[in-house]
Amino acid sequence: MGGVRDTTGTAGMTSTAGMTRLNSTVLEQRSLELDGRRLAYAVRPGGPRTLCFVHGLGARWQTFRRLMAHIGPEWTVLAFDQRGHGQSSWTTGRYALADFAGDLVEFVRAVTSGPLVLYGHSLGGWVSALAAPRLADVLLGVGVEDSALYEPAAELQAEMEAFARPGAVMRSLNPSLRLADPGLEARWTERRAHAEQDPREMLAALPCPLLLVRGDTAAGGLLSAESAHRALRATAVPATEVFVAGSPHAVHAKEPGTVARAIADFATHLSTTGVERDVRRWPG
């Protein structure tokens, strides 16, 4: 990390920045202070619209590096470490969906003024959807990737719980798990997302179009076709589903080009000043 001061931040908030390269594009790594908490993030400067990536449980912003390389220069791209993950501050005992969503709202307000598209994977999908109504004035659309919006099958739940208790070897091999607060494990084992938020109410409150990307349950995806149908029926906004056959839970990591094309296609229906109402509704 370098020591460059970000002078564009909101009053009372500070940021430091460093730089690296991503496919010959400058990727700036920064950190933002929010009430004494640190949020680490990356930004790739680009066009007037902003695409913000929100990672899943146990991950960090770097999970989107391959996908970011496929996003065109017409976008300014953001990705940040959620609390308890990566280089962001641990807040042990304060890992409710509302906590994560509040961070996302504050982060967006501090670093961009829109227009904005949110794209969240797994837990990040929940967080993005929950934060959306509070960002309605700048938000053009929300992407949710393979989030377990409804209870997954028992065998998938068992696999999730096993992953939630990584041993020392797994932590040593996986930098994201090594950096994550062990206190996050309760989010898997206690199935807290469903206890904290009714997915139907959350989806019904979306103020903008929804892009729903799901992996293949046969390959480890967590969002089944039935659950996707339930989610799409719950929305009152235009919604599109993209299914990536053969893809595991982290669709963006396995098929970054496919996900980038899905986002680009979705974005063609979104105006820079608001939502165009001719977006295709799924099912047609």
C-alpha positions, 0 to 999 in steps of 0.5 A: 500500500502506498501513502497517497491521500484520496482527496475526493472522499467525504468529509470525516472519511480518509483513504489511502491508495496504492496501484497495481496493473490489471491487463494494462489497466491501472487498478488503484487499491485504497482504504476508507475509514468509516467511524474507526473501521477500515474498508479496503477496496479497489477501483479501476477508473473508467466511464461515467457509470459505476459497477460495484462488486460485492463478494461472498462469505469468506472471500475478498475483493480479489475474487473478482479480478478475472471478471474485472479484466472482462469489464469494458472501459465504459465502466468505473469498477469498484470492489471492496472487502466486506467487514471481517474479510480481507484487509478490512476491519474485523467487527466480531459479533457484528456480522448481521446482514444489516451490518454488511448492507449498512457498510455497502451503503456508506461505502457507495455514498463515500466513493461514488455519486452514481449512476450505479449497478451493484453485483453481489455473489452469494452473501454479497447478493443478499447484501446488495439486494438489501442495500438497494432501496437505500441507494435508489436515487443512484442505482440502475440495477442489481445483480445477484449471483448464486445466492442461497436465497431460499434454503438449499438442499440438505446435501448442499447445506451439509457441504456449506457447513463443512466449509464453514469450519476450515482447519489450519491446513485449509486456512494456510492454503487459502489467503481469503480464509486466512484473513477472514475473522473466524467469527464469521463461521456462525453465518454458515452454521446458524443459517443466519441470512434466512433468520434475519431477512425474509427473501421475498420481502427483500426482493419485493422491495427492489427499486430497480431491475434484477439480474439473477445469475445462477450456477449449476447445482450439479456442479456445486451451485447453491441457487436451484432453478426452483429457487430462482423461479421463486425469487423472480416471481417475488420481484415487482421489477423487470428481472432476467435469469442467466443460468451457466451450465456446469458452473459451480457456486462462484460463477464469476471465477469459473466463467468470467467472460460469460458473466461479463457478457450477462452484465453488459447485456443487462446494462444495455437496458438501463439508461444513465438517468434512470431505468428504462421500463422495456427490460425483458421480464423473465419468464417472457 
